[in-house]
Amino acid sequence: MVKYKLTFKKGTFMLKSLIKSAFVVLLMTTFAQAADYGTLKKLKDSGTITIGHRESSVPFAYYNKSQKPIGYSMDLCEKIVQRAEKEIGKKLVRKYYPVNPKTRIQLLANGTIDIECGSTTNNLTRQQQIDYAHVTFITGTKLLVKKSSGIKSIDGMKGKKIALAQGTTNEKAVVKINSDKKLGIKVVNVKDHAEGFLALETGRVDAYSTDHILLFGLISKAKKPADYDVVGQFLSYDPYAIMVRRDDSAMRLIANSELSDLFRSGEINKIYDKWFMKPLPEGGKALGVPQTDLLQAAFTMQALPY
C-alpha cells in the first residue's frame, strides 16, 4: 500500500508538471502567433512604436518644459510598451506624435499612431472605429469660469459664450443641454484645452467646458489659479481609456494584462498619487483629487485573474 501511494503521488506530480509545461508552451505559442498580425507584427517588424499623446491634457498627457510628453496616461502607456517588448522579444524605439480631439481617432485607425495615450472617453460610437483597453479614470463635463463672473451652473450661462473643443463628448453634451433648455449659449469652437483656457483668460468667452479633472489641471497651470473655479453638476459620464486599433485583440490583451497587473498589485495607486495628489513635476500645483469610490471599484473589477 505504501509503495502504491508513493507511486500514485509521483505520477500525480508528473502529470501536474506535464500540464503546467503544456500550459506554458501554449502561452508561448499564443503570444508568438499574436505577434504575427496587427499592431504587434508592425512593432516587431519596424522596431518602433508611435505613441499618440495630447499636448495640454494635464495631468494625463502634456508637455513639460523640455517639450517632452509626460503624465498619468503616458506612465501607463510606458508600462504597456514595456510589456509589448517582452512579448515580441525586442526593444522598441519610442516615437511621440501629438494628437487632438479631431485627429486622434483617425490617426489611430489609419496606422499613423499605434496607441493613444491621453484623456479619451470610451463610448460605443467611437468603438465603431477604434477599441479601448481598461478604464483608467472616470470623470464628466463641468464648467471652468472666472470667480468674478458669478456663474455657478450651466443655467447661469444663458445668452453667454462658451468655448468647446471640437470632436469631444463635452461638446456633444453641452450642445444638447443648450438646445433642450433653450439657453441661447453661443459656442466658440477651439482646437484643444490650451486654446479653450486662453479664450476664457482673455475674455473671449465666459466659460470653457471639458472633463472636470482637466479643468483642475488647467487651473494648476494658470498664472492666477485663485481667479478660477470649476462649477456646476456633472453634465456627462466620461470613463477614460487608452485607445488601440479596432479588431486587434492581441494588442488589447497586452494592454489589459499590464493594466490588470497594476490594479491587482496596487501599483496603480502609486502612479495615481504621483499625478493627482502630489505636486506636479517642475513646480506644478498638486491637483488634490483623490480616487472616487467609483474609480476604486473600477480598478478592483478590472484586476482580472490569470
C-alpha positions as CSV (number, residue, x, y, z in Angstrom):
1,M,0.0,0.0,0.0
2,V,2.8,2.4,0.8
3,K,4.5,1.6,-2.4
4,Y,1.3,2.2,-4.3
5,K,0.7,5.6,-2.6
6,L,4.2,6.8,-3.4
7,T,3.9,5.7,-7.0
8,F,0.5,7.5,-7.2
9,K,1.8,10.7,-5.8
10,K,4.8,10.6,-8.1
11,G,2.5,10.0,-11.1
12,T,0.3,12.8,-10.0
13,F,3.2,15.1,-9.6
14,M,4.5,14.2,-13.1
15,L,1.0,14.7,-14.5
16,K,0.8,18.2,-13.0
17,S,4.2,19.1,-14.3
18,L,3.3,18.0,-17.8
19,I,0.1,20.0,-17.6
20,K,2.0,23.1,-16.4
21,S,4.6,22.7,-19.1
22,A,2.0,22.3,-21.7
23,F,0.2,25.4,-20.5
24,V,3.5,27.4,-20.7
25,V,4.1,26.1,-24.2
26,L,0.6,27.1,-25.1
27,L,1.0,30.6,-23.8
28,M,4.3,31.0,-25.6
29,T,2.8,29.7,-28.8
30,T,-0.2,32.0,-28.4
31,F,2.0,35.1,-27.9
32,A,4.2,34.1,-30.8
33,Q,1.1,33.8,-33.1
34,A,-0.2,37.1,-31.8
35,A,3.0,38.8,-32.9
36,D,2.3,37.6,-36.5
37,Y,-0.5,40.1,-37.1
38,G,-1.8,43.6,-36.4
39,T,0.0,46.1,-34.2
40,L,2.3,43.6,-32.6
41,K,3.6,42.4,-36.0
42,K,4.1,46.0,-37.1
43,L,6.1,46.7,-33.9
44,K,8.2,43.6,-34.3
45,D,8.9,44.3,-38.0
46,S,9.7,48.0,-37.6
47,G,11.3,48.0,-34.1
48,T,9.4,51.2,-33.4
49,I,6.1,52.2,-31.7
50,T,4.4,55.5,-32.3
51,I,2.6,56.9,-29.3
52,G,-0.1,59.4,-29.8
53,H,-0.4,61.9,-27.0
54,R,-2.2,65.1,-26.1
55,E,-0.2,68.4,-25.7
56,S,-2.1,70.1,-22.8
57,S,-4.3,67.5,-21.0
58,V,-2.9,68.0,-17.5
59,P,-2.2,65.6,-15.8
60,F,-2.9,62.9,-18.3
61,A,-0.6,63.9,-21.2
62,Y,1.1,67.2,-21.7
63,Y,4.4,68.8,-22.5
64,N,6.9,69.6,-19.7
65,K,9.4,72.5,-20.1
66,S,11.6,70.3,-22.3
67,Q,8.7,69.7,-24.7
68,K,8.6,66.0,-23.6
69,P,5.1,64.5,-23.2
70,I,4.5,63.4,-19.6
71,G,1.5,62.5,-17.4
72,Y,-0.6,59.8,-15.9
73,S,-1.6,58.3,-19.2
74,M,1.9,58.5,-20.5
75,D,3.2,56.5,-17.5
76,L,0.5,53.8,-18.1
77,C,1.4,53.6,-21.8
78,E,5.1,53.2,-21.0
79,K,4.2,50.2,-18.8
80,I,2.2,48.7,-21.7
81,V,5.0,49.3,-24.2
82,Q,7.4,47.5,-21.9
83,R,5.1,44.6,-21.8
84,A,4.8,44.6,-25.6
85,E,8.6,44.5,-25.7
86,K,8.7,41.3,-23.5
87,E,6.1,39.6,-25.7
88,I,7.7,40.3,-29.0
89,G,11.3,39.8,-27.6
90,K,12.5,43.1,-28.9
91,K,13.3,46.6,-27.7
92,L,11.2,49.3,-29.3
93,V,12.2,52.9,-30.2
94,R,9.5,55.3,-28.9
95,K,8.2,57.9,-31.3
96,Y,5.8,60.5,-30.0
97,Y,3.1,62.1,-32.1
98,P,0.8,64.9,-30.9
99,V,-2.9,64.4,-31.4
100,N,-6.0,66.4,-30.6
101,P,-9.8,65.6,-30.3
102,K,-10.3,66.0,-34.0
103,T,-7.4,63.9,-35.2
104,R,-6.8,61.2,-32.5
105,I,-9.2,58.5,-33.8
106,Q,-8.3,58.9,-37.5
107,L,-4.6,58.8,-36.8
108,L,-5.0,55.6,-34.9
109,A,-7.3,54.0,-37.4
110,N,-5.1,54.8,-40.4
111,G,-1.9,53.5,-38.7
112,T,-0.1,56.8,-38.1
113,I,0.0,56.1,-34.4
114,D,0.0,52.6,-32.7
115,I,-1.6,53.6,-29.3
116,E,-3.3,56.7,-28.0
117,C,-2.4,57.9,-24.5
118,G,-4.4,60.9,-23.5
119,S,-7.7,61.7,-22.0
120,T,-10.2,60.0,-24.3
121,T,-13.6,58.9,-23.3
122,N,-14.6,55.3,-24.1
123,N,-18.0,55.3,-25.7
124,L,-19.9,53.0,-28.1
125,T,-19.9,55.4,-31.0
126,R,-16.1,55.6,-31.1
127,Q,-15.9,51.8,-30.8
128,Q,-17.2,51.6,-34.3
129,Q,-13.8,52.9,-35.4
130,I,-11.3,52.0,-32.7
131,D,-11.0,49.9,-29.5
132,Y,-10.1,50.6,-25.9
133,A,-8.2,49.0,-23.1
134,H,-9.4,49.0,-19.4
135,V,-10.9,52.2,-17.9
136,T,-8.2,54.2,-16.1
137,F,-10.1,57.2,-14.9
138,I,-13.7,58.4,-14.5
139,T,-14.8,62.0,-14.9
140,G,-17.6,64.1,-16.5
141,T,-18.3,67.5,-18.1
142,K,-18.3,70.7,-15.9
143,L,-17.6,74.4,-16.5
144,L,-14.5,76.4,-15.8
145,V,-15.3,80.1,-15.1
146,K,-13.7,83.2,-13.6
147,K,-14.9,83.5,-10.0
148,S,-15.8,87.1,-10.7
149,S,-18.4,86.1,-13.3
150,G,-20.8,84.8,-10.7
151,I,-21.7,81.8,-12.9
152,K,-22.5,78.7,-10.8
153,S,-24.1,76.3,-13.3
154,I,-25.0,75.7,-16.9
155,D,-28.2,77.7,-16.3
156,G,-26.1,80.7,-15.5
157,M,-24.6,80.6,-19.0
158,K,-27.9,81.8,-20.6
159,G,-27.1,84.1,-23.5
160,K,-23.3,83.9,-22.8
161,K,-20.4,82.4,-24.7
162,I,-18.7,79.1,-24.1
163,A,-15.6,77.6,-25.6
164,L,-15.7,73.9,-26.6
165,A,-13.1,71.6,-28.1
166,Q,-14.5,70.1,-31.3
167,G,-14.9,66.4,-31.5
168,T,-15.3,65.8,-27.8
169,T,-18.1,64.3,-25.7
170,N,-18.2,67.5,-23.8
171,E,-19.1,69.4,-26.9
172,K,-21.9,67.0,-27.6
173,A,-23.2,67.2,-24.0
174,V,-23.2,71.0,-23.8
175,V,-24.8,71.5,-27.2
176,K,-27.6,69.1,-26.3
177,I,-28.3,70.8,-23.0
178,N,-28.2,74.2,-24.6
179,S,-30.8,73.0,-27.2
180,D,-33.0,71.2,-24.6
181,K,-33.1,74.2,-22.2
182,K,-33.1,76.8,-24.9
183,L,-30.3,78.7,-23.1
184,G,-29.1,80.5,-26.2
185,I,-25.4,79.9,-25.3
186,K,-23.1,80.9,-28.1
187,V,-20.4,78.2,-28.8
188,V,-16.9,79.2,-29.7
189,N,-15.0,76.2,-31.2
190,V,-11.4,75.7,-30.1
191,K,-8.7,73.2,-31.0
192,D,-7.7,72.0,-27.6
193,H,-7.7,72.8,-23.9
194,A,-4.9,75.3,-24.1
195,E,-6.8,77.3,-26.7
196,G,-10.0,77.0,-24.6
197,F,-8.4,78.3,-21.5
198,L,-6.8,81.2,-23.4
199,A,-10.2,82.2,-24.7
200,L,-11.5,82.3,-21.1
201,E,-8.4,84.0,-19.7
202,T,-8.6,86.8,-22.4
203,G,-12.4,87.3,-22.0
204,R,-13.4,86.0,-25.4
205,V,-15.8,83.5,-23.7
206,D,-17.5,83.3,-20.3
207,A,-16.6,79.6,-19.7
208,Y,-14.7,76.7,-21.0
209,S,-16.2,73.3,-20.7
210,T,-14.5,69.9,-20.6
211,D,-13.9,67.0,-18.2
212,H,-13.7,68.3,-14.7
213,I,-10.3,66.8,-13.9
214,L,-8.8,68.6,-16.9
215,L,-10.3,71.8,-15.7
216,F,-8.5,71.4,-12.4
217,G,-5.3,70.7,-14.4
218,L,-5.7,74.0,-16.3
219,I,-6.2,75.9,-13.1
220,S,-3.0,74.4,-11.7
221,K,-1.0,75.8,-14.6
222,A,-2.7,79.2,-14.6
223,K,-0.9,82.4,-13.8
224,K,-3.5,83.3,-11.2
225,P,-5.1,80.0,-10.1
226,A,-7.2,81.7,-7.4
227,D,-9.2,83.6,-10.1
228,Y,-10.9,80.5,-11.5
229,D,-13.4,77.9,-10.3
230,V,-14.9,74.6,-11.6
231,V,-18.7,74.8,-11.2
232,G,-22.0,73.0,-11.8
233,Q,-23.2,69.5,-11.8
234,F,-21.7,66.8,-14.0
235,L,-23.2,67.1,-17.4
236,S,-21.9,63.8,-18.7
237,Y,-20.3,60.5,-17.8
238,D,-16.8,60.0,-19.2
239,P,-14.8,56.9,-18.5
240,Y,-11.3,57.4,-19.8
241,A,-9.3,54.6,-21.5
242,I,-6.2,54.1,-23.7
243,M,-7.1,53.6,-27.3
244,V,-5.8,50.7,-29.5
245,R,-6.8,49.8,-33.0
246,R,-10.1,48.1,-33.7
247,D,-10.2,44.3,-34.2
248,D,-6.7,44.0,-32.7
249,S,-7.3,41.7,-29.8
250,A,-3.6,40.8,-29.3
251,M,-2.6,44.4,-28.6
252,R,-5.7,45.0,-26.4
253,L,-4.7,41.8,-24.4
254,I,-1.2,43.2,-23.9
255,A,-2.6,46.5,-22.6
256,N,-5.3,44.9,-20.4
257,S,-2.8,42.3,-19.0
258,E,-0.5,45.1,-17.9
259,L,-3.3,47.3,-16.5
260,S,-4.8,44.3,-14.6
261,D,-1.4,43.6,-13.0
262,L,-1.2,47.3,-11.9
263,F,-4.7,47.2,-10.5
264,R,-4.1,43.8,-8.7
265,S,-0.8,44.7,-7.2
266,G,-1.9,48.2,-6.1
267,E,0.9,49.9,-8.1
268,I,-1.8,51.9,-9.8
269,N,-2.3,53.8,-6.5
270,K,1.3,55.0,-6.6
271,I,1.0,56.1,-10.2
272,Y,-2.3,57.9,-9.4
273,D,-0.9,59.7,-6.3
274,K,2.1,60.9,-8.4
275,W,-0.2,62.8,-10.8
276,F,-3.3,63.7,-8.8
277,M,-2.2,64.0,-5.1
278,K,1.4,65.2,-5.2
279,P,2.8,68.5,-6.7
280,L,3.1,68.1,-10.4
281,P,6.6,68.0,-11.9
282,E,8.5,71.2,-12.4
283,G,6.8,73.2,-9.8
284,G,3.2,72.5,-10.7
285,K,0.5,72.7,-8.0
286,A,-1.0,69.5,-6.6
287,L,-4.5,68.8,-8.0
288,G,-5.6,67.2,-4.7
289,V,-8.2,65.0,-6.4
290,P,-8.4,61.6,-4.6
291,Q,-9.8,58.5,-6.2
292,T,-13.6,58.3,-6.1
293,D,-15.4,55.2,-4.8
294,L,-16.5,54.6,-8.4
295,L,-12.9,54.7,-9.7
296,Q,-11.7,52.4,-7.0
297,A,-14.5,49.9,-7.8
298,A,-13.4,50.1,-11.5
299,F,-9.8,49.2,-10.6
300,T,-11.0,46.3,-8.4
301,M,-13.3,44.9,-11.1
302,Q,-10.7,45.1,-13.8
303,A,-8.0,43.4,-11.8
304,L,-8.7,40.2,-13.9
305,P,-7.1,36.9,-12.8
306,Y,-5.0,34.7,-15.0
